[in-house]
Amino acid sequence: MVVTIVINSILFPLRLSNMKSMKKMQALKPQIDAINAKYKSISLRDPKKADQNQEVMALYKKYGVNPMGGCVPMLIQLPFFIAFYKVFMVSVEMRGASWLWVTDLSQPETLPIHVLPIIMIASQFLMQKMTPQATGDPPTSSV
């Protein structure tokens, strides 16, 4: 548990910058949608498409947003989490080890109400509420 806390505290600045970048991108979404609507009828091979990209990049520069700011911190964290998962998959020290009310970490909980899955669901729900939601295009009806 201490190792998990240490890893999460080390990676916290990356996670924080990821969330800040996502919030900034979400705030700019209406303006980006307006630019995309302006150039909607232009094909990908049209030279005016470069004007669209320049407008979007100027918008990013004006508001200090890095378009890769949400992805790069996540990519940096991924190898740590994969390695941490692999360590626990091959670790035999977990067999027979107890933690709080769980008598054996390699076995399911013995309580009638499984508390750990409930805690995991609650924490995932909380993280989902904290993460900015991407607003999708409204559904179009095909008639």
N, CA, C and O of each residue as an XYZ file, in Angstrom:
572
protein
N       0.818     -1.180      0.000
C       0.000      0.000      0.000
C       0.872      1.258      0.000
O       0.538      2.253     -0.644
N       1.971      1.207      0.714
C       2.890      2.347      0.774
C       3.487      2.611     -0.611
O       3.633      3.764     -1.017
N       3.830      1.548     -1.329
C       4.398      1.701     -2.674
C       3.369      2.352     -3.605
O       3.719      3.199     -4.426
N       2.114      1.957     -3.474
C       1.054      2.553     -4.290
C       0.925      4.044     -4.000
O       0.795      4.846     -4.924
N       0.959      4.414     -2.741
C       0.865      5.825     -2.357
C       2.066      6.598     -2.891
O       1.912      7.718     -3.378
N       3.254      6.016     -2.805
C       4.458      6.692     -3.298
C       4.376      6.889     -4.812
O       4.659      7.979     -5.310
N       3.994      5.849     -5.543
C       3.899      5.958     -7.006
C       2.849      6.995     -7.393
O       3.082      7.816     -8.280
N       1.694      6.957     -6.727
C       0.648      7.932     -7.047
C       1.061      9.354     -6.689
O       0.715     10.291     -7.408
N       1.784      9.533     -5.605
C       2.223     10.885     -5.246
C       3.306     11.385     -6.206
O       3.378     12.582     -6.487
N       4.140     10.485     -6.707
C       5.161     10.885     -7.688
C       4.498     11.265     -9.011
O       4.904     12.233     -9.655
N       3.485     10.510     -9.414
C       2.818     10.757    -10.694
C       1.698     11.794    -10.600
O       1.093     12.137    -11.616
N       1.412     12.297     -9.393
C       0.338     13.269     -9.228
C       0.515     14.528    -10.069
O      -0.462     14.984    -10.663
N       1.724     15.122    -10.154
C       1.862     16.316    -11.003
C       1.493     16.050    -12.470
O       0.910     16.913    -13.127
N       1.824     14.878    -12.975
C       1.440     14.536    -14.350
C      -0.076     14.427    -14.485
O      -0.660     14.912    -15.453
N      -0.696     13.793    -13.515
C      -2.147     13.639    -13.545
C      -2.836     15.007    -13.441
O      -3.850     15.250    -14.096
N      -2.279     15.889    -12.615
C      -2.847     17.222    -12.449
C      -2.722     18.030    -13.742
O      -3.678     18.690    -14.151
N      -1.563     17.984    -14.384
C      -1.397     18.722    -15.642
C      -2.307     18.152    -16.730
O      -2.811     18.898    -17.569
N      -2.515     16.854    -16.720
C      -3.424     16.209    -17.662
C      -4.842     16.753    -17.479
O      -5.503     17.104    -18.456
N      -5.302     16.821    -16.248
C      -6.658     17.292    -15.985
C      -6.811     18.775    -16.321
O      -7.848     19.185    -16.842
N      -5.781     19.588    -16.027
C      -5.843     21.015    -16.357
C      -5.934     21.217    -17.865
O      -6.715     22.039    -18.343
N      -5.134     20.465    -18.606
C      -5.141     20.573    -20.058
C      -6.498     20.158    -20.619
O      -7.009     20.795    -21.540
N      -7.075     19.108    -20.078
C      -8.382     18.651    -20.552
C      -9.459     19.691    -20.269
O     -10.360     19.885    -21.085
N      -9.378     20.361    -19.123
C     -10.344     21.420    -18.789
C     -10.223     22.585    -19.761
O     -11.232     23.129    -20.207
N      -8.980     22.975    -20.095
C      -8.770     24.075    -21.043
C      -9.321     23.706    -22.419
O      -9.972     24.521    -23.073
N      -9.060     22.486    -22.850
C      -9.553     22.040    -24.153
C     -11.084     22.024    -24.169
O     -11.701     22.374    -25.175
N     -11.687     21.622    -23.061
C     -13.137     21.587    -22.983
C     -13.704     23.008    -23.052
O     -14.760     23.220    -23.647
N     -13.017     23.978    -22.452
C     -13.478     25.360    -22.503
C     -13.392     25.933    -23.920
O     -14.205     26.778    -24.294
N     -12.420     25.483    -24.704
C     -12.248     25.981    -26.071
C     -13.105     25.240    -27.098
O     -13.170     25.653    -28.256
N     -13.748     24.177    -26.699
C     -14.515     23.341    -27.635
C     -15.532     24.127    -28.452
O     -15.613     23.896    -29.658
N     -16.325     25.052    -27.870
C     -17.283     25.797    -28.704
C     -16.600     26.636    -29.790
O     -17.107     26.732    -30.908
N     -15.464     27.237    -29.470
C     -14.760     28.046    -30.458
C     -14.166     27.170    -31.561
O     -14.176     27.551    -32.732
N     -13.657     26.016    -31.193
C     -13.112     25.085    -32.195
C     -14.235     24.559    -33.084
O     -14.057     24.402    -34.292
N     -15.394     24.286    -32.480
C     -16.540     23.841    -33.272
C     -16.978     24.910    -34.269
O     -17.384     24.592    -35.387
N     -16.895     26.185    -33.860
C     -17.258     27.281    -34.767
C     -16.281     27.343    -35.939
O     -16.696     27.555    -37.078
N     -15.000     27.163    -35.674
C     -13.998     27.158    -36.750
C     -14.245     25.979    -37.689
O     -14.189     26.130    -38.910
N     -14.518     24.808    -37.117
C     -14.787     23.630    -37.945
C     -16.042     23.813    -38.789
O     -16.089     23.371    -39.937
N     -17.056     24.461    -38.227
C     -18.285     24.704    -38.989
C     -18.027     25.684    -40.136
O     -18.633     25.575    -41.202
N     -17.134     26.628    -39.910
C     -16.793     27.627    -40.928
C     -16.156     26.960    -42.153
O     -16.404     27.367    -43.288
N     -15.328     25.924    -41.910
C     -14.624     25.231    -42.987
C     -15.242     23.868    -43.290
O     -14.571     22.983    -43.822
N     -16.504     23.702    -42.956
C     -17.163     22.398    -43.070
C     -17.198     21.864    -44.496
O     -17.006     20.667    -44.712
N     -17.438     22.725    -45.460
C     -17.626     22.257    -46.834
C     -16.320     22.065    -47.594
O     -16.338     21.670    -48.759
N     -15.201     22.337    -46.958
C     -13.902     22.230    -47.633
C     -13.366     20.811    -47.490
O     -13.422     20.225    -46.408
N     -12.847     20.263    -48.581
C     -12.300     18.904    -48.539
C     -10.922     18.914    -47.883
O     -10.313     19.968    -47.700
N     -10.453     17.743    -47.540
C      -9.159     17.621    -46.862
C      -7.985     18.041    -47.741
O      -6.948     18.458    -47.225
N      -8.130     17.939    -49.037
C      -7.021     18.264    -49.951
C      -6.997     19.740    -50.353
O      -6.053     20.193    -51.000
N      -8.019     20.475    -49.976
C      -8.089     21.895    -50.323
C      -7.033     22.677    -49.530
O      -6.868     22.438    -48.334
N      -6.323     23.596    -50.170
C      -5.311     24.392    -49.454
C      -5.900     25.255    -48.329
O      -5.186     25.649    -47.407
N      -7.200     25.543    -48.410
C      -7.830     26.332    -47.345
C      -7.931     25.547    -46.036
O      -8.167     26.121    -44.973
N      -7.753     24.256    -46.127
C      -7.776     23.431    -44.911
C      -6.628     23.835    -43.986
O      -6.749     23.736    -42.765
N      -5.518     24.287    -44.565
C      -4.393     24.764    -43.769
C      -4.787     26.021    -42.988
O      -4.305     26.236    -41.876
N      -5.666     26.855    -43.572
C      -6.152     28.040    -42.862
C      -6.937     27.638    -41.614
O      -6.826     28.271    -40.564
N      -7.728     26.578    -41.748
C      -8.488     26.078    -40.603
C      -7.534     25.645    -39.491
O      -7.724     25.992    -38.325
N      -6.510     24.884    -39.864
C      -5.540     24.416    -38.871
C      -4.802     25.586    -38.230
O      -4.523     25.560    -37.031
N      -4.482     26.618    -39.021
C      -3.800     27.783    -38.475
C      -4.692     28.525    -37.487
O      -4.215     29.001    -36.457
N      -5.984     28.626    -37.794
C      -6.911     29.289    -36.864
C      -7.007     28.533    -35.548
O      -7.005     29.133    -34.473
N      -7.092     27.215    -35.643
C      -7.178     26.400    -34.426
C      -5.888     26.534    -33.610
O      -5.936     26.689    -32.390
N      -4.739     26.475    -34.288
C      -3.465     26.596    -33.576
C      -3.304     27.994    -32.968
O      -2.740     28.132    -31.883
N      -3.798     29.035    -33.660
C      -3.750     30.395    -33.111
C      -4.620     30.485    -31.854
O      -4.269     31.170    -30.893
N      -5.751     29.791    -31.873
C      -6.631     29.757    -30.707
C      -5.932     29.071    -29.535
O      -5.994     29.540    -28.399
N      -5.270     27.963    -29.827
C      -4.517     27.265    -28.780
C      -3.426     28.166    -28.212
O      -3.229     28.225    -26.998
N      -2.726     28.863    -29.091
C      -1.628     29.726    -28.651
C      -2.155     30.899    -27.825
O      -1.548     31.283    -26.826
N      -3.286     31.464    -28.246
C      -3.867     32.611    -27.541
C      -4.231     32.244    -26.101
O      -4.017     33.034    -25.182
N      -4.776     31.054    -25.913
C      -5.218     30.632    -24.584
C      -4.196     29.755    -23.864
O      -4.467     29.274    -22.764
N      -3.041     29.544    -24.460
C      -1.982     28.772    -23.813
C      -2.298     27.303    -23.639
O      -1.968     26.705    -22.615
N      -2.935     26.726    -24.634
C      -3.317     25.314    -24.572
C      -2.386     24.512    -25.463
O      -2.118     24.897    -26.601
N      -1.898     23.402    -24.946
C      -1.094     22.483    -25.726
C      -1.998     21.325    -26.145
O      -2.512     20.615    -25.280
N      -2.208     21.114    -27.449
C      -3.108     20.039    -27.858
C      -2.658     18.653    -27.401
O      -3.486     17.755    -27.249
N      -1.380     18.474    -27.184
C      -0.876     17.182    -26.704
C      -0.770     17.138    -25.179
O      -0.326     16.135    -24.622
N      -1.166     18.195    -24.513
C      -1.029     18.285    -23.058
C      -1.849     17.277    -22.294
O      -1.520     16.963    -21.151
N      -2.910     16.757    -22.887
C      -3.721     15.763    -22.199
C      -3.226     14.349    -22.418
O      -3.451     13.478    -21.578
N      -2.552     14.106    -23.538
C      -2.131     12.749    -23.888
C      -0.741     12.399    -23.360
O      -0.522     11.293    -22.865
N       0.180     13.325    -23.465
C       1.572     13.035    -23.111
C       1.720     12.614    -21.643
O       2.393     11.618    -21.375
N       1.114     13.338    -20.672
C       1.246     12.877    -19.286
C       0.681     11.478    -19.077
O       1.211     10.702    -18.281
N      -0.396     11.156    -19.791
C      -0.978      9.826    -19.670
C      -0.035      8.764    -20.227
O       0.095      7.682    -19.655
N       0.619      9.073    -21.335
C       1.561      8.124    -21.936
C       2.788      7.913    -21.054
O       3.362      6.824    -21.034
N       3.190      8.951    -20.328
C       4.330      8.817    -19.418
C       3.968      7.918    -18.242
O       4.808      7.155    -17.766
N       2.722      8.001    -17.768
C       2.289      7.211    -16.614
C       2.066      5.739    -16.952
O       2.245      4.873    -16.097
N       1.684      5.459    -18.169
C       1.290      4.110    -18.557
C       2.345      3.034    -18.269
O       1.987      1.991    -17.722
N       3.623      3.233    -18.607
C       4.605      2.177    -18.298
C       4.725      1.876    -16.805
O       4.959      0.729    -16.424
N       4.569      2.890    -15.959
C       4.628      2.660    -14.514
C       3.497      1.755    -14.057
O       3.708      0.831    -13.271
N       2.289      2.026    -14.555
C       1.146      1.224    -14.146
C       1.223     -0.203    -14.687
O       0.840     -1.146    -13.995
N       1.708     -0.368    -15.898
C       1.863     -1.710    -16.460
C       2.900     -2.499    -15.654
O       2.682     -3.668    -15.335
N       4.019     -1.864    -15.330
C       5.060     -2.535    -14.546
C       4.542     -2.886    -13.153
O       4.816     -3.972    -12.642
N       3.808     -1.985    -12.552
C       3.252     -2.222    -11.215
C       2.282     -3.404    -11.247
O       2.279     -4.233    -10.337
N       1.471     -3.477    -12.281
C       0.535     -4.585    -12.447
C       1.287     -5.901    -12.615
O       0.928     -6.908    -12.004
N       2.337     -5.894    -13.447
C       3.123     -7.110    -13.671
C       3.793     -7.599    -12.387
O       3.869     -8.801    -12.135
N       4.272     -6.659    -11.584
C       4.911     -7.037    -10.314
C       3.912     -7.770     -9.426
O       4.252     -8.783     -8.816
N       2.691     -7.268     -9.350
C       1.702     -7.928     -8.504
C       1.228     -9.258     -9.076
O       0.795    -10.133     -8.327
N       1.306     -9.418    -10.388
C       0.889    -10.689    -10.987
C       1.862    -11.820    -10.644
O       1.438    -12.967    -10.502
N       3.138    -11.524    -10.511
C       4.122    -12.566    -10.251
C       4.567    -12.612     -8.792
O       5.354    -13.479     -8.411
N       4.077    -11.703     -7.992
C       4.517    -11.633     -6.599
C       3.828    -12.716     -5.763
O       2.601    -12.766     -5.683
N       4.626    -13.567     -5.151
C       4.078    -14.628     -4.306
C       3.896    -14.146     -2.870
O       3.284    -14.839     -2.056
N       4.413    -12.986     -2.560
C       4.296    -12.461     -1.201
C       2.860    -12.121     -0.831
O       2.537    -12.021      0.352
N       1.991    -11.940     -1.825
C       0.594    -11.603     -1.560
C      -0.190    -12.812     -1.052
O      -1.215    -12.650     -0.390
N       0.278    -14.011     -1.353
C      -0.427    -15.215     -0.923
C      -0.290    -15.372      0.590
O       0.810    -15.500      1.127
N      -1.427    -15.358      1.248
C      -1.444    -15.511      2.701
C      -1.243    -14.201      3.455
O      -1.348    -14.188      4.681
N      -0.962    -13.116      2.772
C      -0.760    -11.828      3.450
C      -2.109    -11.226      3.804
O      -3.062    -11.315      3.029
N      -2.183    -10.617      4.972
C      -3.435     -9.989      5.390
C      -3.295     -8.475      5.319
O      -2.195     -7.932      5.417
N      -4.413     -7.816      5.149
C      -4.447     -6.355      5.091
C      -5.813     -5.904      5.584
O      -6.846     -6.312      5.053
N      -5.803     -5.073      6.589
C      -7.016     -4.590      7.244
C      -7.914     -5.776      7.589
O      -7.507     -6.621      8.386
N      -9.115     -5.873      7.026
C     -10.029     -6.960      7.364
C      -9.893     -8.163      6.443
O     -10.514     -9.196      6.693
N      -9.099     -8.056      5.388
C      -8.918     -9.161      4.447
C      -7.827    -10.081      4.994
O      -6.694     -9.652      5.212
N      -8.181    -11.357      5.214
C      -7.229    -12.288      5.828
C      -6.208    -12.828      4.835
O      -5.084    -13.142      5.229
N      -6.564    -12.944      3.567
C      -5.653    -13.440      2.536
C      -5.873    -12.630      1.267
O      -6.945    -12.701      0.665
N      -4.865    -11.857      0.852
C      -5.016    -10.982     -0.308
C      -5.148    -11.734     -1.625
O      -5.555    -11.145     -2.627
N      -4.817    -13.006     -1.647
C      -4.949    -13.779     -2.874
C      -6.327    -14.436     -2.984
O      -6.620    -15.095     -3.982
N      -7.162    -14.263     -1.977
C      -8.500    -14.857     -1.954
C      -9.561    -13.762     -1.880
O      -9.267    -12.644     -1.457
N     -10.800    -14.075     -2.291
C     -11.881    -13.091     -2.156
C     -12.154    -12.772     -0.685
O     -11.787    -13.529      0.214
N     -12.802    -11.642     -0.470
C     -13.150    -11.248      0.898
C     -14.088    -12.273      1.522
O     -14.866    -12.928      0.828
N     -14.001    -12.402      2.841
C     -14.863    -13.359      3.535
C     -16.068    -12.685      4.171
O     -16.935    -13.368      4.717
N     -16.142    -11.371      4.114
C     -17.292    -10.663      4.666
C     -18.519    -10.928      3.794
O     -18.386    -11.132      2.588
N     -19.723    -10.927      4.400
C     -20.924    -11.148      3.590
C     -21.121    -10.049      2.536
O     -21.585    -10.321      1.429
N     -20.770     -8.830      2.883
C     -20.835     -7.725      1.922
C     -19.401     -7.421      1.520
O     -18.578     -7.060      2.362
N     -19.099     -7.565      0.234
C     -17.743     -7.334     -0.256
C     -17.480     -5.832     -0.339
O     -17.989     -5.148     -1.227
N     -16.684     -5.333      0.595
C     -16.455     -3.899      0.747
C     -15.479     -3.373     -0.299
O     -15.682     -2.279     -0.824
N     -14.431     -4.120     -0.614
C     -13.429     -3.632     -1.562
C     -14.010     -3.338     -2.950
O     -13.679     -2.297     -3.517
N     -14.856     -4.200     -3.525
C     -15.451     -3.837     -4.816
C     -16.335     -2.594     -4.726
O     -16.386     -1.802     -5.667
N     -17.020     -2.421     -3.618
C     -17.856     -1.230     -3.436
C     -16.994      0.023     -3.384
O     -17.348      1.045     -3.972
N     -15.865     -0.049     -2.685
C     -14.937      1.081     -2.619
C     -14.374      1.375     -4.011
O     -14.245      2.535     -4.402
N     -14.041      0.323     -4.748
C     -13.499      0.517     -6.099
C     -14.537      1.179     -7.007
O     -14.199      2.092     -7.760
N     -15.785      0.734     -6.947
C     -16.842      1.328     -7.766
C     -17.043      2.791     -7.391
O     -17.183      3.643     -8.268
N     -17.058      3.085     -6.098
C     -17.240      4.468     -5.642
C     -16.084      5.352     -6.099
O     -16.302      6.488     -6.521
N     -14.855      4.839     -6.020
C     -13.712      5.650     -6.450
C     -13.721      5.857     -7.964
O     -13.354      6.934     -8.434
N     -14.131      4.853     -8.734
C     -14.221      5.009    -10.181
C     -15.307      6.024    -10.552
O     -15.131      6.825    -11.470
N     -16.416      5.981     -9.840
C     -17.487      6.950    -10.075
C     -17.004      8.363     -9.765
O     -17.301      9.299    -10.507
N     -16.263      8.518     -8.671
C     -15.712      9.817     -8.295
C     -14.727     10.323     -9.343
O     -14.759     11.500     -9.702
N     -13.855      9.450     -9.837
C     -12.897      9.842    -10.870
C     -13.610     10.235    -12.164
O     -13.178     11.154    -12.860
N     -14.690      9.547    -12.481
C     -15.448      9.876    -13.683
C     -16.076     11.256    -13.546
O     -16.135     12.004    -14.522
N     -16.543     11.604    -12.361
C     -17.125     12.924    -12.140
C     -16.061     14.020    -12.199
O     -16.359     15.144    -12.601
N     -14.832     13.709    -11.806
C     -13.757     14.691    -11.806
C     -13.192     14.913    -13.205
O     -12.664     15.987    -13.493
N     -13.295     13.919    -14.072
C     -12.731     14.008    -15.415
C     -13.659     14.808    -16.313
O     -14.860     14.540    -16.347
N     -13.123     15.796    -17.049
C     -13.984     16.564    -17.953
C     -14.546     15.670    -19.045
O     -13.855     14.809    -19.590
N     -15.811     15.896    -19.347
C     -16.479     15.098    -20.366
C     -16.377     15.788    -21.712
O     -16.553     17.002    -21.816
N     -16.095     15.019    -22.726
C     -16.062     15.553    -24.090
C     -17.497     15.688    -24.577
O     -18.296     14.759    -24.462
N     -17.806     16.840    -25.112
C     -19.145     17.024    -25.642
C     -19.153     16.553    -27.086
O     -18.405     17.058    -27.924
N     -19.981     15.610    -27.354
C     -20.042     15.042    -28.697
C     -20.971     15.837    -29.595
O     -21.695     16.724    -29.142
N     -20.937     15.507    -30.858
C     -21.839     16.135    -31.804
C     -23.261     15.663    -31.517
O     -23.464     14.502    -31.162
N     -24.242     16.542    -31.665
C     -25.619     16.090    -31.437
C     -26.009     15.047    -32.480
O     -25.578     15.120    -33.631
N     -26.817     14.088    -32.079
C     -27.202     13.049    -33.033
C     -28.020     13.653    -34.178
O     -28.845     14.544    -33.976
N     -27.773     13.155    -35.347
C     -28.510     13.613    -36.511
C     -29.472     12.524    -36.934
O     -29.168     11.334    -36.860
N     -30.609     12.947    -37.369
C     -31.587     11.947    -37.818
C     -31.424     11.746    -39.325
O     -31.254     12.701    -40.083
N     -31.478     10.507    -39.727
C     -31.359     10.201    -41.151
C     -32.756      9.884    -41.674
O     -33.351      8.867    -41.319
N     -33.256     10.753    -42.505
C     -34.603     10.577    -43.049
C     -34.522     10.323    -44.523
O     -35.550     10.147    -45.176
